[in-house]
Amino acid sequence: MFRRTYKYYMRPNKTAVAFMADAMETHRRLYNDALGWRIHCYETHGATFSLYDQQKAYARVRKGNPFLARCNVDSLNRTLRRLDEAYQAFFRRCKTGGPAGFPKFCPVDRFNTISFGQDNGYKVTPPAEGERWGNLRLTEMVEGKPHRHNIRVKFHRPLPEGAKQKQVSITREGKRWYLCISLEIPDEKPSCGKGEVGVDVGLNKFAALSDGETMGDSRMLERNLRVLRIANRSLARKTNKQSNRRRKCRERLASIHRKVRNSRRDMHNKTAKVLVDQFETIGVEDLNVAGMMRNRSQARRIGDAGWSQFMTVLDATATRRGAEVVAVPPHYTSQDCSGCGARVPKPLSERTHKCPKCGLVMDRDVNAAKNILARAIEIKKKQKTKKTKKVKS
């Protein structure tokens, strides 16, 4: 069994939008109040409250608070659990020596998700066969009586068979509302392809394969730079931070960034699916992307390509489908000749590999992909020999 989240677009009416916006604001104030309570207790008494202490306390407060009384009890407890997880992550980072990152108070535009437990305060109805629109029913308590809101949900892909709903989250992105369903899905049978391939990620083309094929486009942000610059300048001219014009400009800018982000993630998912469909072993470079982002001349394009996100998506897809991703050291993959192994130094601007010893001429990225595949095969052989030695011993 493994967990997977499916995200669907919702089209609520004005009443449902008002209810969800009020619920989001109630949860935000609960989060901030609980955080302030913890800080005050620590500064005053040198101790803090646990998650269960706060859940019990707010259960009593909820009876006399009309705003908390309208919301589902389990969803309120999950918001308190989010704060507790932020505290636990803060203490964990303090122990490891990294940047601490103490939990912060959430402003209005930074709290955009509320969650519901399994079959608690909601009901998801998938669409009938051949249709795309389903329904989400949320329950609100009005003067002690349940009031239900029915919201249309666009199921662009069906829920997998045999999946069990574990959690539902409602997310706001600008003016759009989304339903995120966390599912517990039975393990899939291995359905990957056969064969081996090396993948070299780049900036001109997103990925070059060891068989000579190139995939994807790594310039999602660059294609929208002109529109982004215009929107940023328009926002910078609106100096009154409380004005409606500034709010509209900010929403327009956020929608452009959302479009770029969604396009990039869609490309990553499609590229990973094609690779797993065709190959069983996929060799990639173990890149230090954070260190490469310090290159001021290439930082924006490296961030635009989203290599780290792609590696995460590829690894998750391969694990689910029974394929294997092998990370290899990235040193000299572009400089070494894949034909004879000779090292041929060349600047980044030179896009063709020409070996003076064996005469091999090919694209620089394809040559690197072949070297990545050779190193991945060597790593797999070493792993097999280690396993056989352990079995014999």
Buried (B, 14 or more C-beta within 10 A) or exposed (E): EEEEEBEBBBEBEEEBBEBBEBBBEBBBBBBBBBBEBBBEBEEEEEEBBEBEEBBEBBEEBBEEBEEBBBBBBBBBBBBBBBBBEBBEEEEEBEEEEEEEEEBEEBEEEEBBBBBBBEEBBBBBEEBEEEEEEBEBEBBBBEEEEEEEBBBBBBBEEEBEEEBEBBBBBBBBBBEEBBBBBBBBBEEEEEEBBEEBBBBBBBBBBBBBBBBEBBBBBBBBBBEBEEBBEEBEEBBEEBEEEEEEEBEEBBEBBBBBBEEBBEBBBEBBBEBBBBBBEBBBBBBBBEBEBEEBBEEEEBEEBBBBBBBBBBBEBBBBBBEBBBBBBBBBEBEEBBBBBBBEEEEBEEEEEEEEBBBEEEEBEBBBBBBBBBBBBBBBBEBBEEEEEEEEEEEEE
